[in-house]
């Protein structure tokens, strides 16, 4: 927690719409897996992801434990132009947070 | 005699005061993080059947299958070598999508993710999910107040819910 993570985000203008791709860096432990010492690894997973385009909130994703490790998301936004700022913020079940931002190309 | 009663009264008062102080402390500081996370629909994500999850999330579970959704799971479709990371894609011609939910029927907790979208968002939506064993995977979209559902059966070689 608190360490810088490598969250990646790309946004590209394609046929008048913006394609956003996000790759977060997170272990997404479900709380049911065991480590080498046969001890349960406590649950640690992203619960809430929000996406903004220039101060306008465009999408909220709530995740359960069934979201794969290092979550990947891709979606489109209506319209948009080069230079729009896309921001992602996430919070996990332990309260750890992260942000990622990019500019539409 | 009266002294005794006064003594009792004092103890009771003291007890009441400390109890209310504790309640105040709890309300101000300790409960706050929980309130911040309160918008995470815990009941829906902790439900153990598809029906319970849908009831908690959408308020209804009886949804007819609809061909308005184009839903792909696995690569090649309907097959996954590694259940820990199965690609999904939701595509549809529907407008004004308000919500998308992805559920894996045989997972310990079926609800995998729930999107609250705005008119600014367009499909396709792609992501990766975990699937424990061969199971139907369900996609549900709420658009213009109506619910659409579709499901795909996926074969998984190595279960991925560890």
Contacts between the chains, C-beta under 8 A, distances in Angstrom:
chain1	res1	chain2	res2	distance
A	17	B	122	6.0
A	30	B	130	7.5
A	30	B	161	6.4
A	30	B	162	7.2
A	32	B	108	7.0
A	32	B	161	6.7
A	32	B	162	6.6
A	33	B	162	3.8
A	34	B	162	7.7
A	47	B	37	6.9
A	47	B	40	4.7
A	48	B	37	7.7
A	48	B	39	7.3
A	48	B	40	5.9
A	53	B	120	6.8
A	56	B	120	6.8
A	57	B	118	7.1
A	58	B	117	7.7
A	58	B	118	5.3
A	58	B	120	4.3
A	58	B	121	5.6
A	59	B	115	6.5
A	59	B	116	7.3
A	59	B	117	5.4
A	59	B	118	6.6
A	59	B	120	7.8
A	59	B	121	5.1
A	60	B	115	6.9
A	60	B	116	4.2
A	60	B	117	7.9
A	61	B	113	6.1
A	61	B	114	7.5
A	61	B	115	5.1
A	61	B	116	7.9
A	62	B	40	6.0
A	62	B	41	6.5
A	62	B	45	7.5
A	62	B	113	6.5
A	62	B	114	4.5
A	62	B	115	7.6
A	62	B	116	7.4
A	63	B	112	7.6
A	63	B	113	5.1
A	64	B	45	4.3
A	64	B	109	5.8
A	64	B	111	5.1
A	64	B	112	5.5
A	64	B	113	6.4
A	65	B	45	7.8
A	65	B	109	6.3
A	65	B	130	7.6
A	65	B	161	8.0
A	66	B	104	5.9
A	66	B	107	5.3
A	66	B	109	6.9
A	66	B	110	7.9
A	66	B	111	7.5
A	66	B	112	3.7
A	66	B	113	7.5
A	66	B	129	5.4
A	66	B	130	4.7
A	66	B	131	7.6
A	66	B	161	7.2
A	67	B	112	6.1
A	67	B	113	5.7
A	67	B	127	7.2
A	67	B	128	7.4
A	67	B	129	6.1
A	67	B	130	7.2
A	68	B	84	6.3
A	68	B	85	4.3
A	68	B	86	7.3
A	68	B	127	7.8
A	68	B	128	3.8
A	68	B	129	5.7
A	68	B	130	5.5
A	68	B	160	7.7
A	69	B	84	6.7
A	69	B	85	6.9
A	71	B	127	7.1
A	71	B	128	7.0
A	72	B	126	7.5
A	72	B	127	6.0
A	72	B	128	5.0
A	73	B	125	7.4
A	73	B	126	7.0
A	73	B	127	5.0
A	74	B	124	7.5
A	74	B	125	7.1
A	74	B	126	4.1
A	74	B	127	7.3
A	75	B	121	5.9
A	75	B	122	7.2
A	75	B	123	7.4
A	75	B	124	7.5
A	75	B	125	4.8
A	75	B	126	7.5
A	76	B	121	7.0
A	76	B	122	3.8
A	76	B	123	6.9
A	76	B	124	7.1
A	77	B	120	5.5
A	77	B	121	6.1
A	77	B	122	6.6
A	78	B	119	7.2
A	78	B	120	5.3
A	78	B	121	7.4
A	78	B	122	5.7
A	91	B	37	7.4
A	93	B	37	7.8
A	95	B	33	6.2
